[in-house]
């Protein structure tokens, strides 16, 4: 598997994730100031991992001949799109499934053709720790005489609910109502190192992207 610098930079963040600052659930908005009965922060979370496509890994370009990097030698360009999470968080093991489409174009509208493209699925904890890593392949099919082809793939992850749940004392510190005059009334609890670290430890992500060679990754970065 290719080397990717951590932490990952995301180009796509979807609902059903675990990162407290990126999630929306229920009726209230995360980090919204609550003034009824005191000042507090509404911090709604879910144990479901966030789903993202890391920057520079959502596209792949194939050349013909393979050693050329001339624009006229581009054979196929494919993109991961329509990433859709489906989470089941009813048990002790939270299951996150992400389906996605691959849309591709080819240079020549020739005979029917199928191209197999490799992709990876990585489970990340706390933005840096790789918990699991899997490789897969998605088949993209071009009909005869067509320059556009499509394929469909999926990735999945299991996460321990306990690991994705904030400790009760941390949850209380984030959501506790604070009244004017309280010693910590003006302090954002998410700015405290111990709170921030706990939120980070309990945050999981399912990252999906093409399994690029180092040369392909560098090509994506340069374009």
C-alpha positions as semicolon CSV with decimal commas, in nm:
position;residue;x (nm);y (nm);z (nm)
1;X;0,000;0,000;0,000
2;X;0,122;0,347;-0,080
3;X;0,260;0,571;0,186
4;X;0,026;0,859;0,275
5;X;0,127;1,136;0,512
6;X;-0,080;1,160;0,827
7;X;-0,290;1,325;0,939
8;X;-0,499;1,286;0,624
9;X;-0,646;1,597;0,463
10;X;-1,005;1,529;0,362
11;X;-1,169;1,639;0,044
12;X;-1,507;1,495;0,140
13;X;-1,673;1,465;0,483
14;X;-2,012;1,297;0,516
15;X;-2,267;1,256;0,793
16;X;-2,260;0,960;1,035
17;X;-1,907;1,035;1,154
18;X;-1,752;1,036;1,498
19;X;-1,556;1,361;1,500
20;X;-1,743;1,593;1,734
21;X;-1,674;1,908;1,534
22;X;-1,792;1,759;1,203
23;X;-2,111;1,580;1,299
24;X;-2,477;1,676;1,286
25;X;-2,747;1,469;1,454
26;X;-3,080;1,521;1,626
27;X;-3,248;1,862;1,647
28;X;-2,964;2,078;1,779
29;X;-2,653;2,185;1,596
30;X;-2,312;2,089;1,733
31;X;-2,129;2,354;1,933
32;X;-2,439;2,574;1,936
33;X;-2,459;2,811;2,232
34;X;-2,743;2,708;2,464
35;X;-2,878;2,998;2,672
36;X;-3,188;2,851;2,837
37;X;-3,109;2,796;3,206
38;X;-2,744;2,891;3,160
39;X;-2,477;2,886;2,892
40;X;-2,364;2,551;2,753
41;X;-2,258;2,378;2,433
42;X;-2,478;2,134;2,244
43;X;-2,238;1,857;2,143
44;X;-2,431;1,578;1,972
45;X;-2,213;1,285;1,866
46;X;-2,255;0,947;1,706
47;X;-2,041;0,636;1,735
48;X;-2,046;0,592;1,357
49;X;-1,711;0,662;1,187
50;X;-1,695;0,963;0,959
51;X;-1,654;0,872;0,592
52;X;-1,408;1,066;0,378
53;X;-1,203;1,056;0,059
54;X;-0,851;1,183;0,141
55;X;-0,713;1,462;-0,072
56;X;-0,536;1,352;-0,394
57;X;-0,663;0,990;-0,376
58;X;-1,011;1,036;-0,524
59;X;-0,882;1,033;-0,884
60;X;-0,662;0,803;-1,089
61;X;-0,509;0,855;-1,435
62;X;-0,387;0,573;-1,657
63;X;-0,153;0,639;-1,951
64;X;-0,088;0,453;-2,276
65;X;0,200;0,400;-2,308
66;X;0,225;0,360;-1,930
67;X;0,563;0,535;-1,907
68;X;0,443;0,854;-2,080
69;X;0,308;1,156;-1,893
70;X;0,210;1,350;-2,203
71;X;-0,150;1,472;-2,200
72;X;-0,204;1,304;-2,539
73;X;-0,114;0,970;-2,379
74;X;-0,390;0,981;-2,118
75;X;-0,588;0,660;-2,160
76;X;-0,840;0,666;-1,872
77;X;-0,930;0,912;-1,597
78;X;-1,150;0,784;-1,312
79;X;-1,304;0,954;-1,008
80;X;-1,464;0,826;-0,689
81;X;-1,802;0,995;-0,633
82;X;-2,143;0,950;-0,469
83;X;-1,993;0,813;-0,146
84;X;-2,288;0,705;0,070
85;X;-2,252;0,588;0,433
86;X;-2,491;0,339;0,592
87;X;-2,424;0,288;0,962
88;X;-2,561;0,031;1,206
89;X;-2,480;0,144;1,560
90;X;-2,730;-0,075;1,745
91;X;-2,475;-0,314;1,895
92;X;-2,144;-0,316;2,079
93;X;-1,972;-0,327;1,740
94;X;-2,063;-0,029;1,522
95;X;-2,074;-0,123;1,154
96;X;-2,014;0,145;0,893
97;X;-2,070;0,059;0,527
98;X;-1,980;0,306;0,253
99;X;-2,080;0,251;-0,108
100;X;-1,940;0,461;-0,389
101;X;-1,948;0,503;-0,765
102;X;-1,651;0,531;-0,997
103;X;-1,706;0,747;-1,304
104;X;-1,443;0,717;-1,579
105;X;-1,372;0,852;-1,924
106;X;-1,146;0,696;-2,187
107;X;-0,960;0,857;-2,472
108;X;-1,098;0,643;-2,754
109;X;-1,452;0,522;-2,810
110;X;-1,353;0,171;-2,914
111;X;-1,484;-0,178;-2,841
112;X;-1,641;-0,277;-2,510
113;X;-1,379;-0,274;-2,235
114;X;-1,354;-0,343;-1,862
115;X;-1,079;-0,189;-1,649
116;X;-1,005;-0,300;-1,292
117;X;-0,897;-0,022;-1,057
118;X;-0,754;-0,081;-0,707
119;X;-0,880;0,106;-0,402
120;X;-0,814;0,104;-0,029
121;X;-1,027;0,143;0,284
122;X;-0,855;0,259;0,602
123;X;-0,998;0,297;0,952
124;X;-0,833;0,585;1,134
125;X;-0,858;0,667;1,505
126;X;-0,782;1,009;1,642
127;X;-0,676;1,143;1,304
128;X;-0,343;0,957;1,296
129;X;-0,362;0,595;1,417
130;X;-0,438;0,335;1,147
131;X;-0,664;0,072;1,307
132;X;-0,734;-0,138;0,996
133;X;-0,651;-0,133;0,628
134;X;-0,807;-0,328;0,341
135;X;-0,755;-0,335;-0,035
136;X;-1,016;-0,398;-0,301
137;X;-1,084;-0,367;-0,672
138;X;-1,364;-0,202;-0,864
139;X;-1,446;-0,297;-1,224
140;X;-1,527;-0,008;-1,457
141;X;-1,710;-0,108;-1,775
142;X;-1,716;0,086;-2,102
143;X;-1,985;-0,009;-2,351
144;X;-1,889;-0,040;-2,717
145;X;-1,849;0,299;-2,879
146;X;-1,878;0,485;-2,547
147;X;-1,610;0,698;-2,381
148;X;-1,781;0,702;-2,041
149;X;-1,772;0,405;-1,805
150;X;-1,902;0,333;-1,457
151;X;-1,832;0,100;-1,168
152;X;-1,947;0,056;-0,809
153;X;-1,755;-0,042;-0,497
154;X;-1,794;-0,053;-0,122
155;X;-1,587;-0,033;0,195
156;X;-1,675;-0,120;0,554
157;X;-1,549;-0,086;0,907
158;X;-1,623;-0,222;1,253
159;X;-1,557;0,003;1,553
160;X;-1,595;-0,079;1,923
161;X;-1,877;0,132;2,062
162;X;-1,690;0,175;2,391
163;X;-1,386;0,316;2,211
164;X;-1,603;0,560;2,013
165;X;-1,793;0,685;2,320
166;X;-1,674;0,980;2,526
167;X;-1,619;0,911;2,898
168;X;-1,908;1,038;3,108
169;X;-1,696;1,301;3,285
170;X;-1,576;1,444;2,953
171;X;-1,929;1,449;2,813
172;X;-2,047;1,632;3,126
173;X;-1,771;1,891;3,096
174;X;-1,868;1,964;2,736
175;X;-2,245;1,989;2,784
176;X;-2,278;2,123;3,141
177;X;-2,478;2,447;3,162
178;X;-2,270;2,741;3,284
179;X;-2,416;3,056;3,433
180;X;-2,270;3,405;3,428
181;X;-2,027;3,438;3,716
182;X;-1,920;3,073;3,712
183;X;-1,542;3,039;3,718
184;X;-1,534;2,854;3,386
185;X;-1,830;3,030;3,220
186;X;-1,612;3,191;2,953
187;X;-1,398;2,882;2,882
188;X;-1,470;2,669;2,577
189;X;-1,442;2,313;2,715
190;X;-1,322;2,190;2,375
191;X;-1,017;2,415;2,415
192;X;-0,900;2,221;2,720
193;X;-0,617;1,976;2,633
194;X;-0,765;1,683;2,826
195;X;-1,110;1,729;2,670
196;X;-0,967;1,775;2,321
197;X;-0,753;1,461;2,362
198;X;-1,051;1,254;2,477
199;X;-1,262;1,369;2,182
200;X;-0,976;1,285;1,946
201;X;-0,931;0,935;2,092
202;X;-1,303;0,863;2,051
203;X;-1,313;0,984;1,690
204;X;-1,296;0,730;1,406
205;X;-1,297;0,769;1,028
206;X;-1,342;0,534;0,734
207;X;-1,122;0,667;0,453
208;X;-1,166;0,547;0,094
209;X;-0,949;0,625;-0,207
210;X;-0,770;0,478;-0,506
211;X;-0,468;0,264;-0,427
212;X;-0,215;0,478;-0,609
213;X;0,149;0,415;-0,681
214;X;0,387;0,681;-0,554
215;X;0,417;0,814;-0,909
216;X;0,039;0,834;-0,951
217;X;0,005;1,016;-0,619
218;X;0,273;1,267;-0,717
219;X;0,096;1,321;-1,051
220;X;-0,229;1,403;-0,866
221;X;-0,049;1,643;-0,634
222;X;0,120;1,826;-0,923
223;X;-0,183;1,877;-1,145
